[in-house]
Amino acid sequence: MAIEPTFTVDKNAQARIIAHAKSVIVKQQQFTELRTKMEVIDQAYARYKAAEASGDMNDGVDSVGSVSCGNVFEQDNITAPIVVSQVDSTVAYLADVFLSGSPIFPVVSSPRNKKAAEALETLIDDHAQLGGYIRQLLMMFKDGAKYNLSALEVDWSSIEQFSVLNDFTSDNMTSTKKATKYFNRLKRIDLYNTIWDYNVAPGDMAAEGDYAGYIEIISKTKLKRLTNKLSNEKKALNVTEAMESFKKIAPSGSAESTNYKQHPTISKYVSPNSRHAGVNWDVYLGLAPAQTGKKLANMYDGSYYEKFVLYARILPSDFGIKAPMENTPQIWKFTIINMSTVIEATRIISAFDYLPILMGQPLEDGLGYQTQSIAEGSIPFQEGASTLYNIRFAAARRAVSDRALYNPDLINPSDINSKAAAPKIPVRLKSLSNLGLEAAYRQIPFDMRGTETTINDAREMVGFSQELSGLNGPQRGQFQKGNKSVQEWNDTIGGSDNRLRLPALMYECQVFAPLKQIIALNIFQYGENATIISQKSGEEVTIDIAELRSVVLSFRIADGYTPKSKIASVEMLTNGMNMIMNSPMLQQAYGDKITQMFAHLMQLGGVRGLEEYSPKQPDAVAPPNLQAAALQLPGQPAPVVSEVSAPGMPATPLV
């Protein structure tokens, strides 16, 4: 779907756009406290401990060369898994609420618009499968649990799809067709490289913020795919200049560093900088260095581009952009390569005039970015429990290899501090003379008083962390001892997730409510007629955008926190159906509408294909006497029907 531009962005306007982009990046880089907080949380989540400075742990310890000996603490690197437990348990609860249904965004409507609602629901589900919504939302939930902050981009994007169809007119009996498919793309954004207006609360950023964006590192081929897509949509600017502006991305902090920020080190084996080490295409293509030109080597060997996507609320006249209503605040999307070349400048029309980057703060108390996340609140308990565990381990080692006094003139330090399980220590008999072995070595008795309860103290620390987050053993599927009956246990579990409902409700208000509206508006505004395969039934569904637009106000999109059953009052409908089936008066009053009620109730429950079981003549209404016979309840005498028969029926009494 090509969109003809109705605006002009000349070189002067592009220069102003780049200047504005640089200013917001500089402003974000001044907010260093949040980045430091995220690094500490990530290292605690990964249970990573940075290497201690040389000599800190070996003071007072004998050494042989560069190897220390006798240090009972050098193996104590156990970290209690409290942060990761609290974070993942919270993510699991949010995933169960929002992502366990199928589809994850069902559509509710009146019975009259049931077909259109099913078509819209199928289309949104197709977008969810194509865009991997569940994966992106899971990562967003994890960011929220770790940092108490998460960001999600909602973009009307396209993808090239190939289909191989039988073509009996061609020689090889097949033909390949390529088509462009548009869909709502959800993308979780890396907070280390996210730019946003932090002068407003995170939950209000999309509605009231002036800008939001993110920085990525892409390769030459990814940039070429992006420029091709923009060219097909007639949005591309300065393609040649962008392709020639390649650079080699240097590690963060060096003289050649870019605006992209590397993640902290959380592994002893893999460096975060290895991600952008470059690709040796000579080896990949099987070509010797002498067979490749210098230009090819420079363009592909380790060369990357820095892409900055910025959504800004601006006045086009301030930037010299010639556009309709240029003195009215509008949302624009700018894509800038290497902070020097603008390749896209497009106006965005979004539901509620929201920026297409939605930020969520699952624990919100009005204190903004100072509010502690679930992970941050658990760090002191993890550190305390880890210290207590390691004290117990150190005490156990000292119990078998305690402190002692020895004469180095009589016994070598390497022998006395040997790590062997059964060491044999030589002594100098001539030096001992008449002093005896007691003069060469004397053990200091070990006393572990005060450390006997360290393990129990560590368990208390774990309990405190559970009290802080509201997560306990039964919520993780663990058995808890007690003498409760089954009903008492069910009542207890029924109220155990009250604390976890708070972040779920926050996500519903901050992210999912505007997200559903933006998804629907994008479909109504940019969508095209199509025939897609339903992910649920496997059948073809025809999408008529004009029909969906005509009844747009009849649709309500549900999710895990506000499911169909809540929006459509399914429980009350079920109770009403039971009342009708037990009341002859209600049966006579509603008559043949009962079957339509049943079909609507099944549709709300997600059942498809009921039309196959409907009567051949759904509009034909039987005479009242036949309706009474059909609605006769079991155990009651059937009324006698006159011999006057309906068309097509035998003229005999029915009993």
N, C-alpha and C positions, 0 to 999 in steps of 0.2 A: 504494500500500500504506500504509494508515493504521496507525500504531502508538499504541495506547492508553497514556497515561502511567500509571505506577504509583508516582509520587512527587509531592511537593508542594514548590513553591518560592515561598514567600510574599515579601512586600515586605522583611521583615527579612533573609531569606536573600539576596535580590537585592542589598541594600545591602552585605552582606559580600562577595558576588561581585565587585561593582564595586570595592570597596576592595582586594581581592586583585589584581584586574586592574591597577589603578593602581600598586600596589607593584611588580609584576613589570616594568612598563614603565619605571618610574623606575630600577630596578636595571639593566635592559638599556641605558638611555641613558647610564649611567655607563661602559659599555664602549666608550669612544670610539676606542680605538686600532684596533679592527678596522674601524670605519667609515672612518677615515683611510686605512688600508691599502687598502681596496677602492676608494676614490676615486683613489688614486695608480695602482693597477693599471688601472682603467678608462680613465684618461687616457693611460696608456702603451699600452694595447691599441688605442685609437683614434688613436694618434700625435698627440695634441692637445697643443699648447703654449699656455699662457696668455699673454696679452699682457704684454710687459715694461713695467715702470714707465716713465713719461715721463722721458726724459733718460738712462736707463741705457745705451742703445745708441748715443746720439748725442753722448757726451762728446767734445769736441775736434773736432767735425764742424761745418763751416759750414752755415748755414741761411739760407734766404730766407723770411722770415715764419715760418710754422709747418711748412714743408717742409724736411727735411734734405737735404743734397746731399753727395755724396762718401762716403757710408757704404757700404762694400763688404760689410758683414755684414747689411744689412737684408733681403736676399733669401735668406739662408741659413736655411731653415726645413725642411730635409730630415731626416726621421726614418727610420732604417732599420726595416723591418717585421719585427723579430725576435720580439717578444712575440706579435703576432697570428699569425705563422707557427707558433710552437711550440704555442700554445693550440689553433688550429684543426686542426693535425695530430693532436694528442692526442684532440680531440673526434671527428675522423674515424675514428681507430682504435677508440675506444669504441663509436661508432655502428656500425661494421662488425661488431664482436663481438656487441653486444646487440640491434641494431635491424635487421639486414639480413635476418633470417629471416622467413618468413611461415607461420604466425603467429609473433609475437614471444614468445609464451608457450605452447608446445605442451605437451600432456599425455601422459604415459606410464602405461600400466597393463598388467595381465596380459591374455592373449588372451580370457579369459572375460569381462572387463569392457570389451572393445574398444568396444562401442557407446556405453556410458556415458562413456568417455573422449573419444570423438569429440564427444559432445554438450557436455561441459564445455569442451573446447577451442574449439568453435564459439561457445559463450556468451562465453568470455573474449575471443576475437577480436572478437566483436560489441561488447563493452565497449571494446576498444582502438580500434576504428574510431569509435565514438560519442564517446569521450572524447579522441581525438587523443593517444594515448599517446606516439607517436614524437616529436611536437613538444615535449611537456612533458619527456620524457627527454633530448632533445637540449639544451634549455636548462639542464637540471640538469647535464649533462656539461660544458657550457661554464662554468657557475659553478664546478664542481669544478676545472677546469683553470686558471681565473683566480684564484680565491680560496682554493683547496684546501678548499673548504667548499661544500656544496650542501644544499638542503632540498626535500623532496617530500611533499605531503599525499596521503593515501589516504582517500577519503571515500565512503561509500555514499550516493549522491545520486540525484536524480530529474530528469527532463526531460519537458516537455510535447511530445507529438508529435501532429501532425495528419495524417490520411489522408483522401484524397478517393476515395470508392468509388462505383461506379454503383448508383443506386437507382432502379429503374424505376417505383417507386410515387410518386415526387415529381414535381413539375411540371417542374423543370429537369433531370431525369434524373440528378442527382448529389446526394450528401450528404456532409457533412464530419463526421468523427468525431475526437474529441480523447481521447487516452489518456495516462496517466502511465507512464513507463518508468523503471525503477530500474537503476542500473549503478554499477560501481566507477569513480569519477572520480579521476584523477591530476592533480595541479596542482603545477607548479614554483613555489616561493615566492620572492619577491624578498627577498634577504638584507638589503637596506637597511631593510626594514620587517618583519623576522622577530624574534620574541621567543622565547628558549629558555633553558633552564637551563644556563648555560655553566660551572657548577661541575663538570660531568662532561665527559669527552672527547666530541667530536662523534660518533664512532662508537657511543658508549654512551648517547647522549642519549635515544633512543626507548625503550631498555630500562630505564634507571636514572634519567632525568631526571624532575623534578617537574612541569614545565610546558613548553609550546611553543605558539606561536601566530603570528599575523601581522596586519598592519594594512593595510586597503585604503581607497581613496576611491571611493565609489559615488554614482551620481546618484539622484534621486527615483524614477525608473522602475525602476532596478535594485533599490532597496530594496523597492518595492512587489511586484516579482516574488518577491523572497526571502520576504517576509511571507506572500504567497499560498501559496507552496510549504510553508512551515512550518504554515500554517493547515490545508492539506489533510492534512498528516501529524499534525495535532493536537499540534503542538509549540510553537506561537506564543505569545508573551507580550508584553503591552504594545504592541500594534501601533499604536494611535492615538498613544500618547506618542512612539513612535519616529518616526512620520511627521511629527510636529510639531516635532521637535528638529533641524530642518535648520539648517545654518550655512554661511557662505561660507568656503571654505578659503583661507587667506592663505598667501603664500609662506613657506617654512621660514626661521626666524630672525627673523621679524617679531613684533610684540607679540601678534598674533592667531594665531600659528602653532599647529598641532595636533601630535599625536604622529607623524603621517606625515612621513617624511623624503624630500626630493626627491633625485633622482639628481644627480651632479656634471655640470658643463658639459663636454661632449666635442666640441661642434660650434661652429664660428664663425657658423653661420647659424640654428640652431634652439636656443631656450632650453628647459631642462628644465621651466620653470614654465608653458610654453605648453600643456602637456598638460591642465592643470586650469584653463584660462582661462574655462571656462563656455560655455554654448550660448545664443545669442539665439533663443529659440523664437518670438519675434514675427516675425523675419525668416524663420525656417524654415516657419512656418505661413502666411506671406504676409499677416500682419495688421499694420496700422499701430499705433503705440504708443497712440493714443487709443482704439483698439478693444479693448484688453486691460485687464483689471482690475489693480489694484495687487497683489492677492494672487497672481494668476497670474505676474506679472513677478517678484515676490519668490521664489516657489517654484521657478521654472525657470531664471531668468537667473543662472547662476553658482553655484547652490546645490548643495552636495554634502554627503554624510554620511560620517563616519568609522566604518568597520566593523572591529571587533576580534574575531577568532576566537581563542579560547583553549582549548587542551586542557590540563587540569590533573589531576594525581593528588592526590586529596583524601580526607579523611574527611567524608562528608556531614554528620555530626553537628556538626562544627566550624562549618559554615555554616548550621546550622539547617534543612537539607534533610531532609524526611521521606521516606526511601527504604529499601528492604530492605537489610539488613546495613550500616546507616549508620555503624558503627564499624570497618568494613573499608576499607582503601585502595581507591579506585575511580578510574577515568578518566572525567572528565566533559568535555563540550563546552559552552562558553559563547559566545554571540554577543552582543556589546554594541555599541550604536549611540551614537556621540559620547560615549563613556565615562560615559553617564548612564542608559541604558535597556537592560535585558536583554531580548532578544527570543527567546532560545533557551537552554535548560538541559537537556541530554540526557546520559544515561549511555552510554558507549561500551564495548562488549565487543570487544576486539581480540585477535588471535592473539599468543601469548606475552606478553600483557598489555603490549604495546608502545603507546606514544603514536602516534597516526596520522600524525605528522610524522616522517619518516625523514631523518636527516642523514648525509651521506657525506663522508668525508675521504680522497680518493684517494691522498694521500701521507701515511702515518701512521708516525711514528717514536717515539711516546710523549711528545713534547714539546708536545702539545696545539695551541693556536692560534699558537704561535711557528713551527711548521713552515712553511717557505716553499713557496708554490705554484709551479707551472711558470711562470706569468707573472711572479711576483715575482722568481724566480731569474734570469729573462731580462732584467729591466729594466736592470741595470748594463751588460750587453753591448750592449743597444740604445742606451743613452746614449753609451757609448764609441764604437761604430761610427758613430753619427750625428755626433759631434764630429769624428771623423777625416774623414768624407766632407765635412763643411762646411769643414774646414781646406783641403782640396784645392780646393773651389770658390772659397774666398776667395783662395787663391794664384793661381788662374787669372784672377780678376778683376784682382788687383793686377799681374799680368804685363802686362796691356794698359792699366791705369790705375793707375800706381804713385804713391807719395808724391812730393811735390815742394815746393820752396820758391818762393814768389812774392811780389811786392811788391803789396799791395792798393791802393797809391796809383796803380799803373800798370794793374792788371788787376782787374776786378770779380770777387768770389768766385763769383757766380752764373754767370759765364762760364767760369771755370776748372774749376768742378765740374759743368758741364753733362752731362746723361745722354744727350745726342744721340750718335748713332753717328759722325757726322762734324761735330763742332762747329766753328764759325768764331768765333774769339776776337778781339774788337777791342782795340787798344792805343792809348794816348795818346802820339802821336809827339812832341808838344811837351814832355811830361814826360820822355821818354826822353833828349832832348838828345843828347849824345855817348856815353851809357852803352851803348847797344845793347840788343838783346833779351835777351842773357845776363844782364844786370843785373835784368831784370823776372821771369825764370823760370829755375829750375835744377832739373832732375830728379835725384832720388836713385836710384841704380841699384838694381834689384830683385834680390834674392838669395833663392832658394827652397830653399837647402840645408836638409836636415832634413825636408822635406815631400814628397820624391819618392816615398816608400813608403807614404803614408797610405792609399791605396786597398787595397794588399796587407795593411796592418795592420788595416783594417776587415774584410777577409775573414777574417783570423785571429780577430777578435772573433766573427764569425758562427760560425766553427768551434768556438770555446769554448762558445758557447750550445748548439750541437748535442751536444757532449760532455756538457753538464750535463743535458739533457733526454733523451738517448738517441735523438734523432731525426736521421736523416741523409738525404742526397739520395735514395738508392734507395727509402727508405720513402715518399717523396713522389712516386714515379714518375719520378724524374730518372735519367738515364744517368750512370754513373760509369766513368771511363776505367780500363782495366786489361787484363791479358792472361789473365784467368781463362777456363777452359773453361765450358761450359754447366752441367755438374754442380757444379763448384766455385762458380759463381755462385749456383746454387740452394741449395747448402749454406750459403753466406754469408747469403742472404736468409732462409733458414729460421730462423736464430738472431738476426736483426736486431730482432725485436720482443720480445726477452726483457725489456727494461726496461719496455716498455709493458704487459706482462702484469701487472705489479705493481699499478698503479691499477685495472686491470680486475678483478683478484682481490679488491682491497679493496672495490670497489663490489658485487661479488657477495656478499661476507660482510656488509657493512654495510647495504645497501639492498635488493638483489634477493631475497635469501633470505627476509627477513621480509615483503617486499612480496608475494611469491607466496603466502605463507601467509595474509596478511591478505585478499588478493583471494579466495582459496578459501573462507576462513571466512565472509566477508561473503555470498558466494553461498549457502553451505549454511545460513546463519543467517537471512538476510532474503530470499533469492530466492523466486520464484514460478514455477509452471508457465507455459510460454510456447512459442510456435512462432516461430522466427526463421529468417531466410534466411542460409545459410552464405556468408561472404565469399569462400570458396575455390571451392566447387562451384556456388553459386547455387541450391542446393536447400533445401527446407524441412527444418528439424531440430526435432524435438519435445524440449523440455526438461522432464524429470520430476525435480523437486527431491527428492522422496521417494526415488527410485531412486538419485540421486547421494549422498544422505545415507547410504543403506544400505551403500554401498561406498566411503565417503570415504577410508578408509585405503589403498585400492588405487591411488590416484592420486598421481603425482609430477609436479609442474609443472616443465618445463625452461625454459631461456632460452638466450641466445647463448653464454654462457660454459660452461654445463653443458647442451649440447643433448641431444636424444633419443638421438643416436648414442652418447653417453657413458653415459647412464643405462641404456639398454636393451642396451648392448653390441652394437650393430648390426653392427660390423665382425666380431665373433666369430660372430654368427649367420650372416653371409654366408659366412664360411669354413666353418662347420659344414654349410651347405647344399651347398657345393662338395664337401665330403668325402662327404656322403650320395650325391650324384649319381655319385661315382666309386667307390662301394663297394656291390656287390650285397648284402652281408650287412646293411649299414645300411638299405638300401632295404627289404629284407624285414622287418627289425625294426620300422621305423616305419610301413611300409605307407601307408594312406590319410592318416596324419597329416602327410605331407609337404605336401599341398595346404594344410592349415591353417597349417603353418609358413610357407609362402610368403605366404599372405594376411596373417599377422601381421607378417612382415618388410616387406611393402608398406605396411601401415598405419603402422608406425613411420617409414617414409620419407615419409609424408604423402600417400600415394595414397588416393583415395576412389573409391567406386563399384565395388569388386571384386565386390560381391554380385550385380551384374548378370551376371557371367560364371560364377557358381557353378552346379553341377549342380542340376537341378530337384528331385532327391531327395538332399540332402546327407547324410541319415542312412542311406541304403541302402548296405550294404557288399557289394561283389562277392565271389564265392567266391574262395578262395585261388588257384585255378588262373588265374582272370582277373586277379587282382592280379599274379601272376608275369608274365603276358603283358604287362600294362601297364607293369611296371617293367623290362622287358627292355632292356638296354643295346644300342646300335647295334654291329654287328659280331659279335654272339654269336648262336648258333642258338636259335631260339624253341622252347620246349617244346611237345610235342604235347598238346593238350587233349582229354580224353575227350568222347564224344558226349553225355554227360549235360549238358544245358544249364541255364543259370540261367533263372529265369522271365522270359519276354519275349525270350529270345535264340534264334536258330536252332539246331536240333540238328544242327550240322555241325561237323567238326573245325576247329579254328583253328590255323594254322601260322604 
